[in-house]
Each structure stands twice: as C-alpha cells, then as structure tokens.
Amino acid sequence: MLNSKSPVSTTKTTVSAPGKVLLAGGYLVLEAPNPGLVIATDKRFYCSVDRSQNGKSAATQSCHIIVKSPQFHSVWQYDSKVGVDSFLLTPSPSNASDNGFVEKTLRVTMAYIWRKQQALPSSLKIVIHADNDFYSVIPHLQERGLPMTPDAVESLPRFLPCPQHPDTGAPIIRKTGLGSSAALVTSMVGALLMSFEVFKQDRAHNLAQICHCYSQGKVGSGFDVSSAVFGSHVYQRFPKCVLSDLLETMSQLPTCLVQSTVDVLEKAVESKWGGGVVEGVDFNLNLLLADVCGGSESPSMARKVLSWKALQNTNNCNQKELYWEELVEINPKIIQLVQMLNRADDDKERQELLHKLEGAFLSSRRCLKAMGEAAGVPIEPAPQTALADATQEIPGVVAAIVPGAGGYDALACVYTEKDKNLANESEPEEPTTKDKIGQLWKTWTGEDGDQVVCPLAVTAGKFGDGLRLESIF
C-alpha cells in the first residue's frame, strides 16, 4: 500500500518518492540474479497534481498541462489530445527549455490513465519540489558564510532554488547521485495515478520503470525506481525483454502513442515482471553521504565495464573471474551481515558482525577498484581512495565507499555511534563519530588541494519508505 501521512485532498494530490544509495551490487546488479542492496533515503521529490474536469467525450478530448518547478526556475506547458485511436502530447513552442523526463513521463502516464478511464480533465497543474540534497548545497553554504559540516547543511531552509547562470539565467544543476531522475519520475507517476484514482503499487512501479527507461532511452538496472516505490530492499533486476519491444515502438512516434501501443503499455504495466524486491531491509546503521567536488565524471561507465566483461569472456581471460566472480560472492555476504545485524541479541554478537561487515565492504572496494582499473573506468579513482581510506580510519566507521557506479563525485559512509547510556559521566563528552567524519571532510583538500567535500543531510530509510502521500503542499 501507499504509505500515507495525511488524508488525500479532494482538489490536490501530493505524492513523494525517495532518493537512493546503492551500497552493494554496483555493476553486478545489471545482470540477474545478482542482488543489490539499495537504501532509500529520507530526502524526497514531491509532485503535486491539481486537476479540473470539464465533462467527458467518448471520441476526442484535450487537456492543457502546466508543470512548474520553482527550484529550477522553470515552467513547461504541454497540450494533450485524445482521438479515436491515438494519444498525442506535444510541448508548447513557448517553452524556454526541454525536460525529457517530465514530458515523456506525462505522455506515457496520461496515455495509461486515458486507457483506464477514457477521459481526461480539461486542465492539469503540476508542481515539482525536491529536497536540497539531490543537488549540491555548496553554493548555498558559501552564500550564507556557513561551514561545510553536517549541522550547517541540516540548518539550510528546505527547497532552495538552484543557482542561475549570471548571463543566461539558466539553472546551474550539479547532482549528488541520489537518483534525482528516478525520484522525479516515480513521484510524478504516483501523484498522477493517485489523483485519477487508478493507483496500485505494483502498477505504479511498472509504469515508473517504463517512463524512466523511455526517458533515458535505455533499459537500466531499475534499482533506483524500485527503491523510490518500495523503500530499502534487496533488489534483483527485471528481465530486459519485458520492455524492449514496447520502448522501441514508443520511440518510433515521438509525440504520439497509437491505440495498439497503449494496449501493449497497459499489458506491461499490469503484468508480473519477475525480479524486483527480493526482501525488505530495515537499515539500522547510520549513513552519511558526501558531495565531492574535484576531478571529472566519466559518462557511460556501466556500458564500458560491461563491454570490458564481454571482451574478457570472448578472449577466455581469467582477469574477469578475479573481480566479477569474487564480487558475486561478496555482495550477498554484505547483505546477509546487514540483515543479521538487525537480529543481533547482544553487543558482543553485534561487534563481531560489524567487524565482518567492515571486512566485506573492504573486499568489495578492492575488487571494484581493480575491476575499474582493468576496464579503464574510474570506479574508485585515486582521490576517492585517499578520502575513503582516511574516513575508514575513524573509530566507529564501518565502511567508506564510492556508492553505485563509482566515480569522482560522491562518498557514502556507514558508521556507528557509542551508546550514550554507557558513557562515563565524569569524563568530558567525546565528539560523536558523525562529528569526527564531518571535521575530516571539512578540512579535506586532497593531494592536489582542489577537492571540496561537503556532507549531505541524508539518513537511511526502511522498507516501506517508498511512495508516500503528503500534506506539505
């Protein structure tokens, strides 16, 4: 069921979807049955839908759609038209910019809604907001003269606008790797389905996956959308063949979906795919993420790693076995240890499991870094290795890793805090593990002196902390 914090308004529906962090399963999750440990965050995208109905027509209808994103200083308008055997959605010529994720999600989701109801409202107003941490908060801290510490980041007002280019006024967008596109698409799909009263969680998941793949032009792993719908869990990717034909058909007519395509869409949305949630995860360790500035991000990293792996298979090379197959064993071990920690009865057992988990994460780092070097992909480049190693040395840190596909721009830290009930009141209060991590990152500049590390105010969510009804707007 959709998690609800408040009753649904009769005129406006707001639904949120969380960001994500992939702690284990990077690259391998692209190939079933390899699992991934994906953690939903407390930071979310919010989509509000306000609609008006102007009667029904069996043959043809039109709907004017306005989408506003105050944080992106953007407004997009679209016109949809329903004919006897087609659904058309076109962007307005007056739009100052394009947003493929918004446009394609609207086209597919509204076509599905039309298929279910055979009617559309005369107008639709949509407003999108995102928590700050999906995008770099460094400019906001600098503007206010605040330090780059966890407390300072948490003190920032919500929903701050992106900086704008001084000449063009275009928003300057620097993502932090929380899965902004998946959270945007999923929140919009959820809000539209709820507004039109055709929401079912499994169908919202399938439709969001379709919209996200359609927007990206490829069938991705899907863990980001899955966590946006269901929360933290062990994930296994769905078969790519489920969507290949549908996506190819939809791409042939950029603005129009014909009746036969909508029929295939409906079947795909309402069928069982396989894969998805293997088991839910309540992640009871502390999580701290960093926005890392410095270096450059390499595109198409996953494609390069898979190409390298295929080449190793072709050449019958054992190099792939040293890394890929070792990770096949390590990732399930990480997942198992995380689940065992949730069931640990005493402190001694917990400490033993934490020690094993730290070793498993270190083994994963070693294999991923070596695989990246062999494939020519910066999964854990040298500057990130230095930062992760320094963070790992802080007592209480269980893992300091470059999450997901790796690269230069993010770091994830899993840590524990001492039990305050066991502290000696006669001794001065020690800085917390979080404080120590924050102090290291605040002063970190890297070997070349050009790295900037800024914490994000992100905490881990649980299984079930996915799509959620809201009353915030």
Buried (B, 14 or more C-beta within 10 A) or exposed (E): EBBBEEEBBEEBBBBBBBBBBBBBBBBBBBBBEBBBBBBBBBBBBBBBBBBEEEEEEEEEBBBBBBBBBEBBBBBBBBEBBBEEEBBBBBBEEEBEEEBEBBBBBBBBBBBBBBBBEEBBBEBBBBBBBBBBBBBBBBBBBEEEEBEBBBEBBEEBEEBBEBBEEEEEEBBEEBBBBBBBBBBBBBBBBBBBBBBBEBBBBBBBBBBBBBBBBBBBEEBBBBBBBBBBBBBBBBBBBBEBEBBEEBBEBBEEEEEBBBBEBBEBBBEBBBEEBEBBBBEBBBBEBBBBBBBBBBBEBBEEBBEBBBBBBEEBEEEEBEBBEBBBEBBBEBBBBBBBBBBBBEEBEEEEEBEEBBEBBBBBBBBBBBBBBBBBBBBEBBBBBEBBEBBBEBBBEBEBBBBBBBBBBBBBBBBBBBBBEEEEEEEEEEEEEEEBBBBBBBBBBBEBEBEEEEBBBBBBBBBBBBBBBBBBBBEEB
